[in-house]
Amino acid sequence: MSGTLARAGAGVVRAAYTQPSACARGLFTLLIALALLPGAVRATGVHANPYADLPVRKAGLWEVTLQAHAPSGAGGRVQPAMTVLQCTDAKAERIVPLFLLPAREGCQRITVKKNAAGGTHDVSTVCQTHGQRSDMQLTLRGNMQTRYDGTYRVQHPGTPSGNTASVPFEGRWLGRCKPGQRAGDMVLPNGITVNTVDDARRASEHAH
């Protein structure tokens, strides 16, 4: 992640760090960082969208849960399940799609394949974060209108202790966003609300 993007994400990461569960903070910080990247990249003039073939979620309020999981390898501590609430619409989905996925910037390869027989989309990425290679494989299935689910895993060839095993996730559409919520609002597990669309736009403004 560039210095500009890191500064833009600092407030969001600090909010996430008020979550009392220490063992959940590392993964959640990673997800927040990835959430900021797609919008910032699109806003700075990169028009090609490697995720164009992925389905778009229905506008409204989504409950997204990452299931409990353990790091790959022996001796890793089990990470508890984490749930966030996301208010989105078609415009926000173009800026920050599926906050688990990295952006094109810093990625040597992003591949999206549709498996018609299995009804899934398979995503593979090879990227650099803070100068460290980070590989992700994600499988997504569902109609994106009422629910979706899948799994992802992250591998760090240079620091394998940070690797994750397969992490299940699921999203459920709850209905309209709550009064006062804006597209891009994400309610963290500790109750704090951040807006990833606003953060992505601020990152773009700082970059110019």
Backbone as CSV, one residue per row, in Angstrom:
resi,resn,N_x,N_y,N_z,CA_x,CA_y,CA_z,C_x,C_y,C_z
1,MET,0.851,-1.187,0.000,0.000,0.000,0.000,0.883,1.231,0.000
2,SER,0.539,2.259,-0.785,1.333,3.470,-0.842,1.171,4.264,0.440
3,GLY,2.110,5.240,0.667,2.014,6.060,1.864,0.725,6.845,1.912
4,THR,0.269,7.351,0.759,-0.980,8.109,0.721,-2.154,7.259,1.159
5,LEU,-2.232,6.036,0.619,-3.340,5.164,0.988,-3.251,4.763,2.441
6,ALA,-2.030,4.549,2.925,-1.865,4.171,4.327,-2.358,5.279,5.239
7,ARG,-2.027,6.552,4.897,-2.494,7.668,5.725,-4.006,7.784,5.668
8,ALA,-4.586,7.571,4.484,-6.039,7.663,4.350,-6.734,6.617,5.197
9,GLY,-6.111,5.451,5.325,-6.724,4.369,6.079,-6.439,4.398,7.563
10,ALA,-5.577,5.319,8.013,-5.131,5.283,9.403,-6.292,5.431,10.376
11,GLY,-7.227,6.361,10.080,-8.352,6.549,10.996,-9.233,5.332,11.076
12,VAL,-9.456,4.673,9.949,-10.285,3.475,9.937,-9.614,2.362,10.728
13,VAL,-8.300,2.206,10.534,-7.584,1.152,11.245,-7.591,1.414,12.743
14,ARG,-7.409,2.695,13.139,-7.464,3.003,14.575,-8.830,2.649,15.150
15,ALA,-9.894,2.910,14.381,-11.233,2.540,14.847,-11.341,1.046,15.034
16,ALA,-10.802,0.286,14.091,-10.856,-1.169,14.195,-10.084,-1.660,15.402
17,TYR,-9.012,-0.943,15.791,-8.171,-1.395,16.889,-8.808,-1.177,18.242
18,THR,-9.934,-0.484,18.314,-10.621,-0.398,19.589,-11.417,-1.648,19.875
19,GLN,-11.491,-2.559,18.916,-12.128,-3.860,19.137,-11.342,-4.601,20.214
20,PRO,-11.972,-5.037,21.316,-11.230,-5.604,22.431,-10.579,-6.946,22.146
21,SER,-11.021,-7.704,21.165,-10.443,-9.017,20.905,-9.133,-8.878,20.149
22,ALA,-8.007,-9.073,20.849,-6.694,-8.858,20.240,-6.445,-9.799,19.074
23,CYS,-6.885,-11.035,19.180,-6.564,-12.004,18.139,-7.332,-11.732,16.849
24,ALA,-8.384,-10.885,16.896,-9.134,-10.569,15.679,-8.577,-9.354,14.958
25,ARG,-7.731,-8.566,15.636,-7.350,-7.275,15.082,-6.520,-7.382,13.813
26,GLY,-5.584,-8.340,13.773,-4.707,-8.421,12.615,-5.460,-8.657,11.324
27,LEU,-6.346,-9.648,11.303,-7.101,-9.946,10.098,-8.029,-8.805,9.752
28,PHE,-8.691,-8.222,10.753,-9.644,-7.165,10.442,-8.942,-5.938,9.895
29,THR,-7.734,-5.632,10.410,-6.967,-4.518,9.874,-6.626,-4.759,8.414
30,LEU,-6.252,-5.993,8.066,-5.975,-6.343,6.677,-7.204,-6.096,5.811
31,LEU,-8.363,-6.509,6.279,-9.580,-6.344,5.487,-9.917,-4.875,5.296
32,ILE,-9.740,-4.060,6.334,-9.990,-2.635,6.211,-9.051,-2.019,5.189
33,ALA,-7.774,-2.406,5.235,-6.804,-1.868,4.279,-7.200,-2.226,2.853
34,LEU,-7.612,-3.466,2.634,-8.040,-3.878,1.304,-9.301,-3.152,0.876
35,ALA,-10.149,-2.827,1.841,-11.389,-2.131,1.499,-11.124,-0.765,0.887
36,LEU,-10.053,-0.098,1.312,-9.776,1.242,0.831,-9.161,1.249,-0.557
37,LEU,-8.505,0.182,-0.951,-7.736,0.209,-2.191,-8.559,0.328,-3.464
38,PRO,-9.632,-0.418,-3.684,-10.288,-0.369,-4.980,-10.778,1.012,-5.369
39,GLY,-11.429,1.727,-4.446,-11.952,3.038,-4.768,-10.846,4.021,-5.076
40,ALA,-9.765,3.976,-4.316,-8.676,4.914,-4.533,-8.054,4.702,-5.900
41,VAL,-7.923,3.467,-6.322,-7.314,3.191,-7.611,-8.205,3.669,-8.742
42,ARG,-9.499,3.391,-8.664,-10.390,3.828,-9.735,-10.439,5.348,-9.814
43,ALA,-10.412,6.003,-8.650,-10.518,7.456,-8.641,-9.281,8.124,-9.203
44,THR,-8.129,7.452,-9.228,-6.910,8.062,-9.736,-6.695,7.759,-11.208
45,GLY,-7.720,7.284,-11.907,-7.658,7.227,-13.351,-7.388,5.859,-13.947
46,VAL,-7.359,4.814,-13.141,-7.192,3.477,-13.708,-8.571,2.977,-14.101
47,HIS,-8.847,2.918,-15.402,-10.201,2.635,-15.857,-10.468,1.146,-16.015
48,ALA,-9.447,0.366,-16.326,-9.670,-1.064,-16.495,-10.079,-1.671,-15.165
49,ASN,-11.140,-2.423,-15.193,-11.662,-3.018,-13.965,-11.485,-4.530,-14.037
50,PRO,-10.493,-5.087,-13.321,-10.274,-6.526,-13.394,-11.411,-7.329,-12.784
51,TYR,-12.282,-6.664,-12.006,-13.399,-7.355,-11.367,-14.723,-7.143,-12.107
52,ALA,-14.654,-6.694,-13.360,-15.869,-6.362,-14.109,-16.803,-7.555,-14.263
53,ASP,-16.262,-8.762,-14.264,-17.095,-9.948,-14.459,-17.727,-10.466,-13.172
54,LEU,-17.393,-9.851,-12.043,-18.011,-10.273,-10.786,-19.417,-9.682,-10.671
55,PRO,-20.365,-10.416,-10.097,-21.710,-9.865,-9.900,-21.694,-8.758,-8.859
56,VAL,-22.662,-7.849,-8.952,-22.767,-6.703,-8.049,-23.868,-6.956,-7.031
57,ARG,-23.601,-6.609,-5.796,-24.602,-6.808,-4.748,-25.781,-5.851,-4.898
58,LYS,-26.929,-6.303,-4.467,-28.141,-5.489,-4.449,-27.957,-4.320,-3.487
59,ALA,-28.511,-3.171,-3.837,-28.438,-2.003,-2.964,-29.181,-2.279,-1.660
60,GLY,-28.659,-1.735,-0.562,-29.289,-1.905,0.734,-28.275,-2.253,1.806
61,LEU,-28.772,-2.825,2.883,-27.942,-3.152,4.042,-27.582,-4.634,4.023
62,TRP,-26.284,-4.913,4.084,-25.779,-6.282,4.083,-25.082,-6.596,5.395
63,GLU,-25.335,-7.791,5.885,-24.612,-8.321,7.036,-23.561,-9.295,6.503
64,VAL,-22.297,-8.993,6.733,-21.204,-9.813,6.218,-20.447,-10.428,7.391
65,THR,-20.347,-11.738,7.399,-19.702,-12.461,8.504,-18.519,-13.264,8.001
66,LEU,-17.389,-13.111,8.682,-16.237,-13.976,8.476,-16.268,-15.016,9.573
67,GLN,-16.304,-16.279,9.207,-16.436,-17.340,10.195,-15.143,-17.519,10.990
68,ALA,-15.261,-18.117,12.158,-14.090,-18.425,12.978,-13.149,-19.333,12.201
69,HIS,-11.856,-19.110,12.376,-10.879,-19.881,11.624,-9.531,-19.834,12.332
70,ALA,-8.659,-20.719,11.961,-7.310,-20.761,12.514,-6.305,-20.516,11.406
71,PRO,-5.150,-19.893,11.717,-4.101,-19.742,10.700,-3.630,-21.105,10.224
72,SER,-3.092,-21.134,8.996,-2.550,-22.394,8.506,-1.306,-22.750,9.310
73,GLY,-1.042,-24.034,9.463,0.104,-24.476,10.244,-0.281,-24.760,11.680
74,ALA,0.570,-25.459,12.351,0.279,-25.865,13.731,0.512,-24.701,14.696
75,GLY,-0.248,-24.691,15.772,-0.016,-23.753,16.860,-0.664,-22.399,16.700
76,GLY,-1.385,-22.152,15.608,-2.023,-20.858,15.420,-3.260,-20.695,16.288
77,ARG,-3.504,-19.469,16.739,-4.669,-19.202,17.571,-5.910,-19.063,16.698
78,VAL,-7.003,-19.595,17.158,-8.265,-19.500,16.428,-8.758,-18.059,16.462
79,GLN,-9.100,-17.535,15.294,-9.666,-16.192,15.185,-11.181,-16.299,15.316
80,PRO,-11.795,-15.480,16.151,-13.248,-15.564,16.313,-13.977,-15.046,15.086
81,ALA,-15.247,-15.416,14.970,-16.079,-14.890,13.890,-16.214,-13.376,14.042
82,MET,-16.304,-12.679,12.920,-16.475,-11.232,12.917,-17.596,-10.873,11.956
83,THR,-18.432,-9.918,12.350,-19.560,-9.492,11.523,-19.548,-7.982,11.364
84,VAL,-19.728,-7.508,10.144,-19.875,-6.084,9.881,-21.181,-5.873,9.136
85,LEU,-21.712,-4.659,9.235,-22.891,-4.256,8.481,-22.441,-3.251,7.431
86,GLN,-22.874,-3.454,6.191,-22.471,-2.579,5.100,-23.696,-2.048,4.366
87,CYS,-23.776,-0.719,4.266,-24.803,-0.068,3.460,-24.189,0.220,2.101
88,THR,-24.839,-0.213,1.026,-24.250,-0.042,-0.293,-25.309,0.291,-1.323
89,ASP,-24.855,0.801,-2.464,-25.705,0.985,-3.639,-24.837,0.745,-4.870
90,ALA,-25.410,0.917,-6.058,-24.679,0.590,-7.277,-23.410,1.426,-7.414
91,LYS,-23.470,2.687,-7.039,-22.301,3.562,-7.155,-21.208,3.141,-6.183
92,ALA,-21.588,2.852,-4.939,-20.599,2.429,-3.939,-19.976,1.097,-4.305
93,GLU,-20.765,0.214,-4.920,-20.230,-1.086,-5.319,-19.155,-0.942,-6.389
94,ARG,-19.265,0.088,-7.224,-18.235,0.315,-8.237,-16.955,0.844,-7.607
95,ILE,-17.092,1.549,-6.487,-15.918,2.137,-5.830,-15.256,1.138,-4.882
96,VAL,-16.054,0.457,-4.083,-15.523,-0.497,-3.102,-16.280,-1.814,-3.228
97,PRO,-15.898,-2.662,-4.184,-16.609,-3.941,-4.345,-16.092,-5.000,-3.389
98,LEU,-16.986,-5.700,-2.723,-16.612,-6.841,-1.868,-15.307,-6.573,-1.136
99,PHE,-15.388,-5.898,0.003,-14.204,-5.325,0.618,-13.081,-6.324,0.903
100,LEU,-13.286,-7.597,0.642,-12.216,-8.579,0.823,-11.162,-8.516,-0.275
101,LEU,-11.489,-7.939,-1.421,-10.610,-8.037,-2.586,-9.657,-6.855,-2.695
102,PRO,-8.397,-7.105,-3.096,-7.446,-6.011,-3.320,-7.707,-5.332,-4.651
103,ALA,-7.033,-4.215,-4.868,-7.191,-3.468,-6.110,-6.095,-3.823,-7.094
104,ARG,-6.226,-3.225,-8.286,-5.243,-3.491,-9.327,-3.867,-2.946,-8.967
105,GLU,-3.836,-1.773,-8.282,-2.562,-1.153,-7.937,-1.729,-2.096,-7.074
106,GLY,-0.489,-2.297,-7.464,0.399,-3.158,-6.696,0.217,-4.628,-6.973
107,CYS,-0.686,-4.965,-7.904,-0.944,-6.374,-8.214,-0.306,-6.739,-9.549
108,GLN,0.436,-7.823,-9.550,1.002,-8.319,-10.799,-0.025,-9.124,-11.595
109,ARG,-0.991,-9.680,-10.896,-1.982,-10.505,-11.595,-3.290,-10.525,-10.811
110,ILE,-4.395,-10.286,-11.497,-5.740,-10.486,-10.952,-6.517,-11.278,-11.992
111,THR,-6.994,-12.443,-11.609,-7.710,-13.314,-12.528,-9.087,-13.630,-11.970
112,VAL,-10.117,-13.440,-12.784,-11.490,-13.774,-12.405,-12.019,-14.791,-13.405
113,LYS,-12.456,-15.938,-12.901,-13.002,-16.983,-13.762,-14.397,-17.363,-13.275
114,LYS,-15.325,-17.472,-14.238,-16.673,-17.916,-13.904,-16.787,-19.404,-14.168
115,ASN,-17.216,-20.117,-13.134,-17.419,-21.562,-13.244,-18.910,-21.802,-13.421
116,ALA,-19.343,-21.920,-14.672,-20.770,-22.054,-14.955,-21.349,-23.320,-14.347
117,ALA,-20.586,-24.391,-14.382,-21.084,-25.664,-13.857,-21.309,-25.591,-12.351
118,GLY,-20.382,-24.944,-11.650,-20.499,-24.866,-10.199,-21.222,-23.635,-9.715
119,GLY,-21.520,-22.699,-10.630,-22.207,-21.480,-10.238,-21.367,-20.572,-9.357
120,THR,-20.036,-20.592,-9.539,-19.150,-19.800,-8.701,-18.307,-18.861,-9.557
121,HIS,-17.713,-17.876,-8.904,-16.675,-17.040,-9.483,-15.410,-17.282,-8.665
122,ASP,-14.320,-17.589,-9.338,-13.047,-17.846,-8.679,-12.091,-16.701,-8.981
123,VAL,-11.545,-16.109,-7.923,-10.654,-14.959,-8.062,-9.287,-15.323,-7.508
124,SER,-8.259,-14.981,-8.261,-6.884,-15.200,-7.826,-6.108,-13.909,-7.993
125,THR,-5.364,-13.497,-6.959,-4.576,-12.264,-7.043,-3.164,-12.505,-6.532
126,VAL,-2.220,-11.775,-7.111,-0.833,-11.737,-6.634,-0.474,-10.270,-6.517
127,CYS,-0.276,-9.785,-5.293,-0.110,-8.358,-5.052,1.045,-8.090,-4.098
128,GLN,1.382,-6.808,-3.957,2.400,-6.359,-3.014,1.752,-5.421,-2.008
129,THR,1.940,-5.691,-0.726,1.454,-4.834,0.348,2.611,-4.549,1.286
130,HIS,2.939,-3.262,1.447,4.108,-2.882,2.257,5.361,-3.617,1.789
131,GLY,5.492,-3.804,0.485,6.672,-4.454,-0.054,6.697,-5.961,0.096
132,GLN,5.642,-6.535,0.638,5.565,-7.977,0.835,4.547,-8.584,-0.126
133,ARG,4.917,-9.690,-0.739,3.994,-10.359,-1.648,2.840,-10.973,-0.868
134,SER,1.652,-10.846,-1.434,0.448,-11.368,-0.808,-0.402,-12.016,-1.888
135,ASP,-0.641,-13.326,-1.775,-1.455,-14.067,-2.740,-2.818,-14.371,-2.116
136,MET,-3.878,-14.162,-2.885,-5.217,-14.468,-2.384,-5.961,-15.317,-3.394
137,GLN,-6.698,-16.283,-2.875,-7.628,-17.070,-3.687,-9.005,-16.948,-3.039
138,LEU,-10.002,-16.604,-3.829,-11.352,-16.404,-3.306,-12.359,-17.075,-4.226
139,THR,-13.309,-17.753,-3.624,-14.422,-18.357,-4.358,-15.718,-17.724,-3.872
140,LEU,-16.528,-17.240,-4.811,-17.769,-16.533,-4.493,-18.934,-17.231,-5.168
141,ARG,-20.018,-17.410,-4.428,-21.220,-17.989,-5.016,-22.447,-17.327,-4.373
142,GLY,-23.560,-17.387,-5.088,-24.789,-16.775,-4.590,-25.348,-15.804,-5.616
143,ASN,-26.601,-15.382,-5.392,-27.255,-14.517,-6.376,-26.980,-13.032,-6.152
144,MET,-26.336,-12.680,-5.061,-25.974,-11.306,-4.726,-27.195,-10.397,-4.551
145,GLN,-28.385,-10.974,-4.579,-29.612,-10.217,-4.349,-30.140,-10.416,-2.938
146,THR,-29.981,-11.611,-2.408,-30.424,-11.886,-1.047,-29.303,-12.479,-0.188
147,ARG,-28.362,-13.190,-0.811,-27.269,-13.772,-0.033,-26.132,-14.172,-0.963
148,TYR,-24.971,-14.336,-0.372,-23.821,-14.912,-1.072,-22.905,-15.526,-0.020
149,ASP,-22.030,-16.375,-0.433,-21.057,-16.953,0.486,-19.844,-17.403,-0.303
150,GLY,-18.858,-17.887,0.390,-17.651,-18.353,-0.268,-16.542,-18.571,0.733
151,THR,-15.348,-18.709,0.222,-14.158,-18.869,1.048,-13.016,-18.060,0.435
152,TYR,-12.070,-17.683,1.287,-10.855,-17.067,0.769,-9.678,-17.512,1.630
153,ARG,-8.498,-17.395,1.070,-7.273,-17.660,1.808,-6.216,-16.687,1.339
154,VAL,-5.347,-16.291,2.257,-4.267,-15.357,1.951,-2.943,-16.032,2.292
155,GLN,-2.003,-15.980,1.353,-0.688,-16.577,1.543,0.377,-15.493,1.394
156,HIS,1.343,-15.481,2.323,2.472,-14.553,2.280,3.743,-15.388,2.134
157,PRO,4.255,-15.545,0.902,5.430,-16.397,0.703,6.633,-15.977,1.541
158,GLY,6.794,-14.664,1.784,7.947,-14.200,2.558,7.772,-14.347,4.049
159,THR,6.541,-14.344,4.521,6.264,-14.472,5.963,5.124,-15.462,6.147
160,PRO,5.414,-16.746,5.997,4.342,-17.755,6.030,3.588,-17.830,7.350
161,SER,4.134,-17.247,8.413,3.408,-17.269,9.687,2.122,-16.466,9.604
162,GLY,2.029,-15.559,8.593,0.816,-14.772,8.436,-0.196,-15.385,7.499
163,ASN,0.079,-16.598,7.012,-0.850,-17.255,6.102,-2.160,-17.596,6.800
164,THR,-3.246,-17.606,6.046,-4.519,-18.053,6.595,-4.919,-19.366,5.930
165,ALA,-5.616,-20.178,6.672,-6.270,-21.328,6.068,-7.504,-20.806,5.334
166,SER,-8.297,-21.686,4.770,-9.503,-21.271,4.072,-10.488,-20.648,5.061
167,VAL,-10.908,-19.418,4.792,-11.797,-18.678,5.688,-13.181,-18.571,5.045
168,PRO,-14.209,-19.178,5.620,-15.561,-19.036,5.074,-16.137,-17.653,5.386
169,PHE,-16.894,-17.104,4.447,-17.595,-15.851,4.683,-18.982,-15.951,4.073
170,GLU,-19.879,-15.112,4.542,-21.231,-15.083,3.997,-21.822,-13.692,4.150
171,GLY,-22.693,-13.339,3.205,-23.385,-12.067,3.270,-24.887,-12.272,3.148
172,ARG,-25.652,-11.526,3.940,-27.117,-11.598,3.906,-27.670,-10.199,3.715
173,TRP,-28.606,-10.064,2.772,-29.274,-8.788,2.562,-30.351,-8.618,3.618
174,LEU,-30.298,-7.511,4.366,-31.229,-7.293,5.465,-32.392,-6.388,5.092
175,GLY,-32.281,-5.689,3.973,-33.329,-4.758,3.575,-32.724,-3.402,3.261
176,ARG,-33.514,-2.381,3.391,-33.023,-1.031,3.129,-32.020,-0.618,4.187
177,CYS,-31.135,0.300,3.823,-30.214,0.848,4.805,-31.023,1.585,5.878
178,LYS,-30.472,1.647,7.079,-31.170,2.289,8.184,-31.205,3.799,7.982
179,PRO,-32.208,4.478,8.563,-32.269,5.939,8.444,-30.961,6.577,8.898
180,GLY,-30.460,7.497,8.105,-29.213,8.167,8.445,-27.979,7.507,7.874
181,GLN,-28.084,6.257,7.413,-26.932,5.592,6.814,-26.736,6.058,5.380
182,ARG,-25.465,6.104,4.971,-25.113,6.460,3.602,-24.430,5.276,2.934
183,ALA,-24.506,5.214,1.612,-23.816,4.163,0.884,-22.325,4.249,1.182
184,GLY,-21.730,3.125,1.514,-20.327,3.081,1.913,-20.138,2.962,3.410
185,ASP,-21.189,3.243,4.192,-21.076,3.095,5.649,-20.845,1.632,6.016
186,MET,-19.894,1.405,6.909,-19.635,0.064,7.408,-19.558,0.130,8.927
187,VAL,-20.409,-0.640,9.585,-20.433,-0.695,11.045,-19.508,-1.819,11.479
188,LEU,-18.435,-1.456,12.193,-17.442,-2.421,12.638,-17.977,-3.250,13.811
189,PRO,-17.297,-4.345,14.142,-17.769,-5.179,15.256,-17.847,-4.438,16.587
190,ASN,-17.050,-3.363,16.736,-17.097,-2.606,17.989,-18.156,-1.515,17.987
191,GLY,-18.964,-1.438,16.919,-20.051,-0.468,16.860,-19.700,0.837,16.191
192,ILE,-18.416,1.063,15.899,-18.001,2.290,15.234,-18.338,2.207,13.745
193,THR,-18.831,3.320,13.181,-19.160,3.381,11.757,-18.100,4.160,11.012
194,VAL,-17.615,3.578,9.913,-16.685,4.267,9.013,-17.311,4.245,7.623
195,ASN,-16.849,5.130,6.749,-17.351,5.138,5.379,-16.180,4.914,4.440
196,THR,-16.109,3.740,3.858,-14.962,3.381,3.023,-14.952,4.162,1.712
197,VAL,-16.116,4.571,1.230,-16.163,5.377,0.010,-15.530,6.740,0.262
198,ASP,-15.869,7.377,1.390,-15.271,8.667,1.741,-13.760,8.535,1.889
199,ASP,-13.303,7.471,2.553,-11.868,7.284,2.754,-11.149,7.099,1.425
200,ALA,-11.777,6.367,0.503,-11.165,6.168,-0.805,-11.059,7.493,-1.559
201,ARG,-12.089,8.322,-1.460,-12.048,9.616,-2.139,-11.003,10.542,-1.532
202,ARG,-10.875,10.517,-0.197,-9.843,11.332,0.434,-8.458,10.891,-0.008
203,ALA,-8.276,9.563,-0.137,-6.985,9.062,-0.602,-6.691,9.575,-2.004
204,SER,-7.724,9.630,-2.854,-7.536,10.132,-4.211,-7.166,11.609,-4.214
205,GLU,-7.823,12.404,-3.349,-7.532,13.840,-3.294,-6.108,14.089,-2.825
206,HIS,-5.642,13.314,-1.851,-4.279,13.471,-1.345,-3.249,13.084,-2.379
207,ALA,-3.656,12.190,-3.297,-2.701,11.695,-4.305,-2.464,12.715,-5.410
208,HIS,-3.352,13.713,-5.535,-3.215,14.683,-6.629,-2.490,15.934,-6.143
